[in-house]
């Protein structure tokens, strides 16, 4: 959590906040997607996180990918923007958010796959036809939209 968000939470408590996020759909050469199993709730998620002050959505996507997976995005392409009820989330500590989620596709990347142990239990590639059930409503929608986009 950024210092800005910590300060904001100190003033607002757990009340719902609208927060911008960047998300990366990382595809391998067979169109398998990289998912991380979250350490906090065990859900499977795409790499991503909050956009910091003065940071562009694309910069945040690249930073979050590097932090959470060890991989460097050589090229990101805008995919879709998600907002509203589909992005509602209540964290284990009671913090409530609605996201404004900027989603990118990354096919061109480099580096070694290394999970960020504070947030990520494990990283694994999954076929779009065989995704884990334990995913948020938003992530299930992203998968549906991605299947349409790729076909």
Secondary structure, DSSP 8 states (H G I E B T S, - for coil): --HHHHHHHHHHTT--EEEEEEEEEEB-TT--EEEEEETTT--EE-EEEE--TT--HHHHHHHHHHHHHSEEEEEEEEEEEE-GGGGEEE-TTS-EEEEEEEEEEEEEEEE-----TTTEEEEEEE-TTS--S-B-HHHHHHHHHHHHHH-
